[in-house]
Amino acid sequence: MKNILVFAVLFLSGIPAFGQSTSTAKVSLTTADGWKLAADWTPPVKGKAAVLLMHGLGSTRAEWGSLCSAIEKDGLGCLAIDMRGHGDSNMTPDRKDSPSRKIRWEEMPRDGWSAAALDVKAGVAFLAKKKVKKYILAGASVGANVCLLSISDKYARPVALLLLSPGEDFGGIDAFAPAGKIKVPLLVAASPADPGSYPAAVKIAQLAGAGFMSAPQGHGVNMFDGEANEKAGVLPAVAAWLEKLPLK
C-alpha cells in the first residue's frame, strides 16, 4: 500500500483580502448530449494554467468564488461550471418535451451522475478553444467523483487534480477504480468530522499515492469556511498547493 503524504494545514498569515477579478466573464458551453452549461471564465496570464472546477450536488459554480479569488492573484485562470441540472445550466431549446422548463438536479437520479463527465469534456473543449494548454481539474463532493470518472473515460487529461471530499460512490460513480490510475499530482482533502467522505478520501489518497489534507470540519468547499477552518488556513493552503505545482 502506498503511503499517504499528510499535509499539516498551517495558518498562513499576511494573505490579502480576496477580491473579484474584473476579467471574469459568463460563458456558455454545450455538452455532447445536449446540455447548455453556464460557466464563469477568468483567463490565466501567459504561461500559467487554468483550473476547471466542478461543484457539489445542489450547489452552483459560485461556490468556488473564494478559491478562484485566491489563485487568480497568482495568475491562474478559472473555469467554474454549473453542472447539468444546477444553477443557470439547462437543456438546449430544441428539447421536444417542455423545452422552456428547466430540468433541476432534484429530478435526476441520485445514482446516475456518470453522464456529468460530459460536462467536464465540454469544459476541456472550451479551454482548448481558448488555447489553454495546461489545466488542473478540481471537484468537490460529487464533482470530485465526476472528475475522477472523466479522467478514467479519457475526457480529461489534466496536469494535476484536486479532490475535495470525494466519496466512495457519490452519484453512483465508483471513485476507487480510477484512483489507482492517476499519474498526475493529486491532493485529496476531507474532514474527519465528515464520515460520509473521510474514510473514502483517505483510501483514494492511498490508492493514488497522493497528498492528503485533513480539515477541521466541513464538506467540499465548506472546508474553506468557519472559524476552525480559517484558523487552520485550509483555503490558503489549498491555494498555495495549486500555485506551486511544478507543471510541465
HELIX and SHEET records of a PDB file:
HELIX    1   1 ARG A   61  TRP A   64  5                                   4    
HELIX    2   2 GLY A   65  GLU A   72  1                                   8    
HELIX    3   3 TRP A  105  GLU A  107  5                                   3    
HELIX    4   4 TRP A  113  ALA A  116  5                                   4    
HELIX    5   5 ALA A  117  LYS A  129  1                                  13    
HELIX    6   6 VAL A  142  SER A  152  1                                  11    
HELIX    7   7 PHE A  170  GLY A  172  5                                   3    
HELIX    8   8 PHE A  176  ALA A  179  1                                   4    
HELIX    9   9 TYR A  198  ALA A  208  1                                  11    
HELIX   10  10 GLY A  220  PHE A  224  5                                   5    
HELIX   11  11 GLU A  227  ALA A  232  1                                   6    
HELIX   12  12 VAL A  234  GLU A  243  1                                  10    
SHEET    1   A 9 LEU A   5  PHE A   7  0                                        
SHEET    2   A 9 GLY A 211  SER A 214  1                                        
SHEET    3   A 9 LEU A 186  ALA A 190  1                                        
SHEET    4   A 9 ALA A 160  LEU A 164  1                                        
SHEET    5   A 9 TYR A 135  ALA A 140  1                                        
SHEET    6   A 9 ALA A  50  MET A  54  1                                        
SHEET    7   A 9 GLY A  77  ILE A  81  1                                        
SHEET    8   A 9 TRP A  35  THR A  42 -1                                        
SHEET    9   A 9 ALA A  25  THR A  30 -1                                        
SHEET    1   B 9 LEU A   5  PHE A   7  0                                        
SHEET    2   B 9 GLY A 211  SER A 214  1                                        
SHEET    3   B 9 LEU A 186  ALA A 190  1                                        
SHEET    4   B 9 ALA A 160  LEU A 164  1                                        
SHEET    5   B 9 TYR A 135  ALA A 140  1                                        
SHEET    6   B 9 ALA A  50  MET A  54  1                                        
SHEET    7   B 9 GLY A  77  ILE A  81  1                                        
SHEET    8   B 9 TRP A  35  THR A  42 -1                                        
SHEET    9   B 9 ASN A  90  MET A  91 -1                                        
END                                                                             
